[in-house]
């Protein structure tokens, strides 16, 4: 997930996207969540804002990164002890980072992005940092095995991998470029570089289409998301224009559906075939303004330290187990990690 420190900046949907006279559909929460685990730190040092959380492909490991220059690896068995012990759902496990994580790897800079490399059986983890460097770490040996420094020292907000063989990488940065590169080459040979915004606005997110095809999506501080054909990255083949502020995330839901989110507090669903807006989801608070009604809310009050600000949720990650269970993990600006167990509601 994305680092939540101040993003570069440059909501309602287009009225034409709504049918006249049709009432706005109210979203509903399909899950019941219960707080399962709180992981905090006993140290009195500066808080480690947890800017990125990622489940591994097997959903058995969790990686976190942030301002503390550490990649922490947790096993889900230790992070969710209730699942293996059979304790009641009402009890909350209170853990310390030093004891809860399996191990950690020190990094040379603050981290803004983490991604598990496809095809590595959960062994290789890629990272992007505040110094503009992409690195890959071998988690079995716990050492860096790849380094790429081609963004001119400007912060890398995002990095990701393709889902085909051979695996390619992509990264977006404050330098206003999205670069696609080959991790098999020493230093990551640049295969293509684009500047989506004429004003060279920061590139905040990149996402290869995990469902196949040659599309890569890019979100920028110019309030737009773009789609490029990786076979000919000259100009975008898709432009999604509708956010009022920086686009911070893009994710594919299926072959023909893309979701974007922005610092305007909205998520928007788009058709990739005709670039049309399908729906806008509101509910997040941004710049002290409220956008609609959220379907489920949980604060970090239980983990807040006496005399300290409550802070904010800086990263979120989700895994679904079967049809009826899920795990939601949230990281805070105070370095606190919270894990929630979810069960699907019955609407019979």
Buried (B, 14 or more C-beta within 10 A) or exposed (E): BBBBBEBBBBBBBEEEBBEEEEEEEEBEEEBBBBBBBBBBBEEEEEBBBBBBBBBBEEEEBBBBBBBBBBBBBBBBEBBBBBBEEEEEEEEBBEBEBEEBBBEBBEBEBBBBBBBBBBBBEBBBBBBBBBBBBBBBBBBEEEEBEBEBBBBEEBBBBBBBBBBBEEBBBBBBBBBBBBBBBBBEEEEBEBBBEBBBBEEBBBBBBBBBBBEEBBBBBBBBBBBBBBBBBBEEBEEBBBEBEBBEBBBBBBBBEEEEBBBBBBBBBBBBBBBBEEBEBBBBBBBBEBEEEEBBEBEBEBEBEEBBEEEEEEBEBBBBBBBBEEEEBBBBBBBBBBBBBBBBBBEBEEEE
